[in-house]
Amino acid sequence: MLILQQILFVAALAATAWVLTRRIGLIRRAIQLGRPENRTDRPNERLNIMLRVAFGQKKMMTNVTVGLMHFVIYVGFIIVNIEVLEIALDGIFGTHRLFAPFTGAVYPFLINTFEILALGVWIVCAVFLIRRFVTKVPRFQPERHREMTRWPRTDAALILTFEILLMTAFLTWNASDSVLRERGVGHYNELKGVGNFVISQFLMPLFANWSDTALVVCERFMWWFHILGILFFAVYLTYSKHLHIVLAFPNTYFSDLKPKGEIKNMPEITKEVQLALGIMQADPNETPVEPGRFGARDVRDLTWKNLMDAYSCTECGRCTAACPANITGKKLSPRKIMMDTRDRLEDIQQGWQQNGPDYDDGKTLLGDYITAEEINACTTCQACVQECPVNINPLEIILQLRRYKIMEEAQAPASWNAMFSNVENNMAPWKFSPGDRFNWADQVNK
């Protein structure tokens, strides 16, 4: 029986590794669809940003209560799962609490720490479920935000509920295991000196009238549920918005270090303008570079960092809640921009899997997923960039899509075209001669 359990466990581990490898490969390939961009400069500054923003949760702390709760669930869940190392080795070698005999008093201390954190994760997940579905925090409600359809809401509920179940299984497993050790049943008797644990000891009375056989079944079931649940969770992350648990670190490391408000130009066009104005001289030995497409029509026109941003988005809606265009009732939602970009990448992945790597479904990000009305509503105020907890930049995608719409398709609102004409002719958005620009000053001293 023990051999069979080992075989089943190794098979589950191998299957998880195989699925994860495929999913990670697909996501990596999807991100690599983007145009190259160098984000390796100033490594010390980047590392500092990653530690403060991704691990330290700095931007979450604008709301201290929610920030602390998020910190508990984030750090707690990761630390609790350190126990997975021992569970995995027990499953492979057919042992039980492999590290306990060799670590003395350290082992109970570690398990007690894990249990305290597990209880913290349990409570915080329950509070987050209440915030979403009972008190109904506005930024999560479909009545106000059309991107919050059934799946995003279900995804959030599933992940929070699943974390509660995993923590419950962990604590219940420890409790049933402690009762078996107290009774001296079979191989559990070998670890009788480990003692009870700080949280699960309060669950032990629930098993007082259980038979030894029922207790062993319960302990084994909870052990299997916990480890298989974690393996399933690892795979599910790659399909879920909670992939940010992993991608938050590289995404913050590769943050844009330029000052907010500095909009990217196209270097080839800038150079052509500088040559035309005589600001710089042409190099006769240099091969002319074709400017290529203006802006972005599909995900392939964006940079790899824009696409990593899409996979790092946790759909928290802080960007949309801060967006003045959205607040005034316009259709723009920075969260939807990121969700649509990720959906486009996921659709491309499905096309690869079903029809081969060269398949083109004929769709584009601009038009089939994001409308001109959405991107034209953006005021470029940077509020969405400022609010994002993991330094995602929806504005950069919006501006690239808008650049394509205006410069490639010549489809700008009439008022914008008038402004462009004034800037070109008068070097100002207003329709008056540059020579009259300071006429207002003549009235100051009258």
VEXTORMAR-11743 format. One record per residue (C-alpha): residue in three letters; x, y negated, z. Coordinates in steps of 0.02 Angstrom, whole numbers. Each point is the difference from the previous one (the first is absolute). Example, Ala and Ser with C-alpha at 12.3 -4.5 7.8 and 13.67 -1.06 7.14 Angstrom:
<pts>
kolti	xx	yy	zz
ALA	615	225	390
SER	69	-172	-33
</pts>
This chain:
<pts>
kolti	xx	yy	zz
MET	0	0	0
LEU	142	-120	43
ILE	86	37	-166
LEU	-162	-38	-92
GLN	-15	-167	89
GLN	179	-44	-48
ILE	-33	45	-182
LEU	-159	-104	-3
PHE	87	-147	80
VAL	148	3	-120
ALA	-122	14	-145
ALA	-97	-153	62
LEU	163	-96	22
ALA	59	46	-175
ALA	-169	-45	-79
THR	1	-169	87
ALA	178	-35	-57
TRP	-46	46	-180
VAL	-155	-112	-4
LEU	93	-143	84
THR	143	13	-123
ARG	-120	-12	-147
ARG	-97	-146	74
ILE	156	-97	47
GLY	70	30	-174
LEU	-160	-66	-81
ILE	-5	-155	111
ARG	184	-34	-30
ARG	-25	16	-188
ALA	-152	-114	6
ILE	99	-135	93
GLN	140	17	-127
LEU	-123	-50	-137
GLY	32	-178	56
ARG	132	-113	-73
PRO	171	-1	85
GLU	36	-131	131
ASN	151	-19	113
ARG	-49	2	184
THR	166	57	75
ASP	77	-170	42
ARG	24	-62	179
PRO	-12	173	80
ASN	20	-62	180
GLU	-145	-120	-18
ARG	-106	136	-79
LEU	39	122	141
ASN	-47	-132	128
ILE	-167	-31	-86
MET	-37	186	-7
LEU	36	24	186
ARG	-103	-152	51
VAL	-148	20	-117
ALA	-16	188	-31
PHE	60	75	164
GLY	-26	-148	117
GLN	-173	-39	-73
LYS	42	-186	10
LYS	-138	-62	-116
MET	-131	109	86
MET	29	-95	162
THR	-93	-155	-60
ASN	-145	86	87
VAL	87	70	153
THR	-135	124	52
VAL	-20	77	-173
GLY	188	-8	-27
LEU	36	98	159
MET	-133	129	-43
HIS	74	22	-173
PHE	174	17	77
VAL	-64	138	116
ILE	-80	98	-140
TYR	149	-24	-117
VAL	143	37	119
GLY	-100	123	105
PHE	-50	110	-146
ILE	177	4	-68
ILE	80	41	168
VAL	-130	130	47
ASN	41	90	-161
ILE	181	24	54
GLU	-76	150	88
VAL	-32	69	-175
LEU	184	48	-10
GLU	-19	123	143
ILE	-169	62	-64
ALA	73	30	-174
LEU	148	97	70
ASP	-117	102	111
GLY	-103	42	-154
ILE	152	52	-102
PHE	89	102	135
GLY	-152	65	92
THR	51	-82	165
HIS	-102	-98	127
ARG	58	-174	57
LEU	174	33	-65
PHE	84	-150	82
ALA	-76	21	174
PRO	129	123	73
PHE	149	-105	-57
THR	-51	-177	48
GLY	-44	14	185
ALA	-93	-151	69
VAL	18	-92	-167
TYR	-131	111	-82
PRO	-146	-42	119
PHE	50	-184	-9
LEU	-9	2	-190
ILE	-167	92	-6
ASN	-71	-119	131
THR	56	-148	-106
PHE	-79	78	-154
GLU	-163	29	95
ILE	-10	-180	61
LEU	27	-61	-179
ALA	-126	128	-66
LEU	-132	-68	119
GLY	44	-176	-58
VAL	-21	50	-183
TRP	-167	86	43
ILE	-69	-155	86
VAL	60	-124	-132
CYS	-69	105	-144
ALA	-169	5	89
VAL	4	-190	22
PHE	44	-25	-184
LEU	-147	111	-52
ILE	-115	-105	110
ARG	69	-161	-76
ARG	-35	64	-176
PHE	-170	82	20
VAL	-81	-70	159
THR	57	-179	29
LYS	33	-11	-188
VAL	150	-113	-25
PRO	-51	-107	-152
ARG	152	36	-110
PHE	-44	186	-4
GLN	-182	-18	-50
PRO	-59	35	-179
GLU	-137	-131	15
ARG	134	-134	-3
HIS	139	85	-97
ARG	-48	100	-154
GLU	165	97	-3
MET	-46	83	165
THR	-98	138	-85
ARG	-40	170	72
TRP	173	76	-26
PRO	105	-134	88
ARG	-117	6	150
THR	-2	190	-1
ASP	189	6	-16
ALA	21	-109	155
ALA	-127	101	99
LEU	80	165	-51
ILE	175	-51	49
LEU	-52	-71	170
THR	-111	149	39
PHE	137	120	-53
GLU	127	-84	113
ILE	-122	17	146
LEU	-20	185	-39
LEU	188	27	-11
MET	30	-85	167
THR	-144	99	78
ALA	75	161	-66
PHE	172	-46	69
LEU	-68	-35	175
THR	-116	151	0
TRP	141	113	-57
ASN	110	-61	144
ALA	-142	23	125
SER	-42	179	-53
ASP	186	41	-8
SER	23	-66	179
VAL	-143	108	65
LEU	76	154	-84
ARG	168	-39	80
GLU	-81	-21	171
ARG	-84	169	-18
GLY	162	80	-59
VAL	-78	75	-156
GLY	121	91	-116
HIS	145	-102	-70
TYR	-76	-160	73
ASN	64	58	169
GLU	179	-26	-60
LEU	-26	-189	3
LYS	-95	-10	165
GLY	126	-125	69
VAL	-43	-131	-130
GLY	-150	-56	102
ASN	-153	-98	-52
PHE	-2	-157	-106
VAL	-58	-174	45
ILE	-157	-15	-109
SER	-47	178	-48
GLN	-6	52	184
PHE	-168	-88	10
LEU	-67	115	-137
MET	57	159	88
PRO	-158	18	110
LEU	-100	22	-162
PHE	86	170	-21
ALA	-18	60	180
ASN	-132	132	-40
TRP	72	54	-167
SER	69	175	-20
ASP	183	24	-42
THR	-44	59	-175
ALA	-110	-151	-34
LEU	137	-115	64
VAL	130	79	-114
VAL	-118	-19	-149
CYS	-31	-183	47
GLU	187	-36	22
ARG	43	80	-167
PHE	-144	-86	-90
MET	51	-171	66
TRP	183	34	-45
TRP	-48	47	-178
PHE	-125	-142	-17
HIS	128	-127	58
ILE	142	54	-114
LEU	-108	37	-153
GLY	-90	-164	31
ILE	165	-94	-3
LEU	52	88	-162
PHE	-168	-44	-78
PHE	17	-179	65
ALA	171	-16	-84
VAL	-74	50	-168
TYR	-156	-105	22
LEU	105	-155	33
THR	61	4	-180
TYR	-181	-18	-61
SER	-51	-126	133
LYS	24	-183	39
HIS	94	61	154
LEU	152	31	-109
HIS	55	-167	73
ILE	58	99	153
VAL	147	54	-108
LEU	14	-140	-128
ALA	-8	-145	123
PHE	186	20	33
PRO	67	-7	-179
ASN	-133	-126	-49
THR	53	-124	133
TYR	183	33	-34
PHE	-25	-50	-183
SER	-98	-157	46
ASP	14	-155	-108
LEU	129	-110	86
LYS	-35	-156	-102
PRO	-97	-141	83
LYS	-189	21	-9
GLY	-71	-107	-137
GLU	143	29	-121
ILE	-85	71	-153
LYS	102	110	-116
ASN	40	-65	-172
MET	44	107	-150
PRO	191	-19	-12
GLU	0	20	-190
ILE	-127	-141	-22
THR	87	-112	127
LYS	162	22	-95
GLU	-83	-44	-166
VAL	-72	-159	75
GLN	167	-49	74
LEU	84	28	-168
ALA	-132	-105	-89
LEU	22	-142	125
GLY	189	8	-9
ILE	15	44	184
MET	110	147	-46
GLN	101	50	-152
ALA	-29	159	-100
ASP	132	135	5
PRO	39	46	-182
ASN	55	174	54
GLU	-159	39	95
THR	-135	106	-81
PRO	-170	-87	9
VAL	-124	84	118
GLU	-180	23	-52
PRO	-115	-75	133
GLY	-118	148	-5
ARG	-174	-8	72
PHE	-56	-151	99
GLY	-65	58	168
ALA	-81	168	32
ARG	-144	92	-81
ASP	26	170	79
VAL	102	76	141
ARG	148	30	-115
ASP	20	-189	-17
LEU	15	-23	188
THR	159	34	100
TRP	32	160	97
LYS	-16	-102	161
ASN	-175	-57	-50
LEU	-47	184	-21
MET	80	49	166
ASP	-104	-140	79
ALA	-157	84	-67
TYR	46	167	79
SER	47	-86	163
CYS	-168	-89	21
THR	-101	63	148
GLU	-157	-94	-53
CYS	-7	-92	167
GLY	-75	-153	-86
ARG	100	-131	94
CYS	50	-75	-168
THR	-180	-13	-58
ALA	-59	-69	168
ALA	127	-142	-18
CYS	-33	-34	-185
PRO	-87	-169	-23
ALA	-71	52	-168
ASN	-81	154	77
ILE	-62	-97	151
THR	-92	-121	-116
GLY	-89	144	-88
LYS	107	24	-154
LYS	32	176	-64
LEU	186	0	35
SER	56	121	135
PRO	189	27	16
ARG	-37	168	81
LYS	-99	53	-153
ILE	144	-52	-113
MET	115	121	92
MET	-132	138	6
ASP	-34	-19	-187
THR	186	9	-39
ARG	16	160	100
ASP	-157	72	-81
ARG	75	-36	-170
LEU	159	93	49
GLU	-100	147	67
ASP	-99	9	-163
ILE	163	3	-98
GLN	61	142	111
GLN	-158	100	-35
GLY	27	-27	-186
TRP	178	68	15
GLN	-61	155	92
GLN	-145	36	-117
ASN	70	-52	-170
GLY	189	-9	13
PRO	127	-137	37
ASP	-32	-99	-160
TYR	-188	-17	22
ASP	-74	-175	-18
ASP	-180	-23	56
GLY	-15	-167	-89
LYS	-43	-94	160
THR	89	-152	70
LEU	11	-75	173
LEU	-63	-167	-64
GLY	-174	25	-68
ASP	-39	178	55
TYR	41	-25	184
ILE	27	-186	34
THR	-101	-138	-83
ALA	53	-173	-58
GLU	-126	-77	119
GLU	93	77	147
ILE	174	-58	-46
ASN	-56	-174	-55
ALA	-72	-30	175
CYS	172	9	82
THR	66	-165	69
THR	179	69	23
CYS	-6	-58	183
GLN	103	153	58
ALA	-122	39	142
CYS	-12	183	-54
VAL	190	16	-6
GLN	17	-78	172
GLU	-131	111	81
CYS	53	172	-65
PRO	73	106	142
VAL	123	88	-118
ASN	48	-146	-114
ILE	-104	48	-151
ASN	-14	-137	-132
PRO	-170	4	-90
LEU	33	-174	-68
GLU	142	59	-110
ILE	-115	124	-88
ILE	-137	-131	-18
LEU	119	-125	-79
GLN	71	128	-122
LEU	-175	50	-57
ARG	-50	-183	-15
ARG	157	-40	-99
TYR	-46	136	-126
LYS	-180	-59	-14
ILE	52	-180	-34
MET	159	18	-101
GLU	-35	159	-98
GLU	-189	-12	-23
ALA	-17	-190	15
GLN	-150	24	114
ALA	14	-134	132
PRO	-147	-98	70
ALA	-31	-163	-95
SER	49	-107	149
TRP	166	92	11
ASN	35	-29	-184
ALA	-28	-186	26
MET	121	3	146
PHE	130	95	-103
SER	-16	-129	-139
ASN	23	-143	124
VAL	154	81	76
GLU	74	26	-173
ASN	-35	-176	-61
ASN	0	-106	158
MET	108	106	117
ALA	-141	-4	126
PRO	-170	88	18
TRP	-92	-165	-23
LYS	-43	-86	-163
PHE	101	-159	7
SER	165	-59	-71
PRO	159	33	100
GLY	33	-188	-13
ASP	-159	-33	101
ARG	43	124	136
PHE	46	-131	132
ASN	-134	-129	-41
TRP	-85	42	163
ALA	149	-76	93
ASP	-41	-172	-70
GLN	-158	-1	104
VAL	84	44	164
ASN	58	-175	49
LYS	-151	-95	-64
</pts>
